[in-house]
Amino acid sequence: MIRIVPLVLLAILGGCATPEERDPRDPYEGFNRGVYRFNDTVDDYVAAPVARTYRKAVHSELRGRVSNFFANIQDIMIGANNFLQGKFEDGVNDWARFAFNSTFGLLGIHDVASEWGLEKHNEDFGQTFGRWGAPPGPYLILPFLGSSTVRDTAGTALDWTFAPLTEVRPIDLRNTLYGLYLVNTRADLLDASQLLQEAALDRYVFQRDAYLQRRRSLIYDGSPPREKLE
Amino acid sequence: MRTLLNILLLAVATTFSAAAQDLAPDALVKNVTLEVVDLITKDKEIKAGSRAKLIQVIEAKVLPHFNFGAMTALAMGQSWGKANAEQKKQLIEEFKTLLVRTYASALAAYSEQKFDFRPLRAKPTDTDVTVNVRVLQPGAQAVTIDYSMEKTANGWKVYDVMVGGVSLVANYRTEFANTVRNSGVDGLIRDLKKKNQEKK
């Protein structure tokens, strides 16, 4: 592993040709593009092929159950983040979802709460910081994880620290769950990444702008102050 | 008698076109969405994976309700003024092709998700509205689709689509601006053409 690190750094730095005009939201574009290429290579050779095999081998019904299982666990911290943002009704909703789905939904594999009108939300620490007024800071591409910002990187670190999955023991079971989570998540994104490939002239720019727009929208729960296109 | 028939026909024709034009924007979105979803879930060729047929359906049912001129101008931003009439025509055509292809791929991934058509929050006198639709899926937050629509002489036309808070038009802005800065309007047309000729 230690030997790989300098190689990775070299690959990243090699991609540090700085473009002439810098986007103010993305001052480290040269560096980011290097990491982007590295992630792309990992994805092309490992993540995407594994996800495609998984998607072929496992029936969509079962994959849906797997997604539901992980989504259910995440509702705990989604609720906590809603409380931190002062959205108490939403927080209660999320914890009620967890309670119903964990029991009536058989450990979360059935999303019965949605059918009963308890909506699924999307929250994390990055959004909470945004809600508290923290600006996104420079755009960053994280190795293996992809698009982020300085604010969202701090958020992601906390998301991981508090992720219930990290508490799972024995370690073998925890690692198996991690693996399943990663593969299943990548499989869920296969259509989206295909779409990105087709829609974008410059995938890096397209993905960056979509990420920044998306995060802004999430912080305001879907209704950000409108930026008028002129 | 002949004249009377003509007048009658004219009256019927104008009534019908008036009906299409008067359709409220949210009703229009709902009708078109349900019609297209119904078509693609029933059509044998599309279910067998025919992209050509899928694009045919989009061109016949969806395209008439989009204002691609406005979309292209918005995506180009300040660069729009640098393009001459012929370049504008080509830009609109190529951007339209790109969006239709992308839309076709998005539709091909459709798997019986349900729609929640939100009531329109606008005054009857408004000429620029946003129609909200939510796509519901178990185990995940609903995906919102917001259609920005403008009233024209030919009925309501879409000039931007926001998916999950991401504006399609805004998302092309940086890409288009970068390309125009580096290789001019012709460079952008060339890049779009090249993109559209890539094999699916």
Interface residues (C-beta under 8 A of the other chain):
Chain A: E21 D23 S60 G64 S67 N68 A71 N72 D111 S114 E115 E119 K120 H121 N122 D191 Q194 L195 E198 A199 A200 L201 D202 V205 F206 D209 A210 Q213 R214 R216 S217 L218 G222 P224 E227 L229 E230
Chain B: L74 G77 L98 R101 T102 S105 A106 A109 S111 L136 P138 G139 A140 Q141 A142 T144 D160 M162 G164 G165 V166 S167 V169 A170 N171 Y172 R173 T174 E175 N178 T179 R181 D191 L192 K195 K200
